[in-house]
């Protein structure tokens, strides 16, 4: 029983910035990872950024898709089980539906990823 809520989508101009946030809630025992994927029309879904951890004693690892490295930054939010995606130096090719995932162990359930509804990001030139 997990919910993933997204906010911060919208439109921006090339060279500008946007910020997305995501929060997971519910009967979560452990969070193995949270982050964002995106899918543009006619394209496969691709990783934007994720923070992962193999366990309580593991160091977290942040991964970025090649197309956003150096421009986007994923960080943990102040609230529990939240992440923030800071998107700088936007390009028109960043236009896509962005979906947040939370890879979690929920009480009484096997580990799996839960997904948000998806939020549109549109970048104009």
C-alpha positions, 0 to 999 in steps of 0.5 A: 500500500504505497502512494507516489505523488508528483509535483512541479511539472510545467513548462519552461524555456530553453536554458531555464530551470524547473524543479520536480518533487516526488513523495512516497507514502504508505506502509513502507519498510525500506526504500531501495530507490527513488527517482525519475524516468521520462518518455517522449512521444515515439521514444522509449522510456529512459532513466533521468535520475535515481538514488539507490541503496542496497540496504541499511548499511549501504552507501547510496548511489545516484545515477543519471541518464547520459542526456541529463548529466551535468544539467539535472541534480537529484537530491533527497528532500527534507520530508521523509521519502521524498526526492527533488529533481532540479533541472537546469539548462533545459533543452527542448529535447527534455520535453517528455512525460516525467514519472516518479518511481519508488522502489520499496519494500512495503509491509506484507508485500514483495519489493517492487516499484510504485509509480506516480501518475506522470507529469508533463514537462514542456521546454520551448526554444 
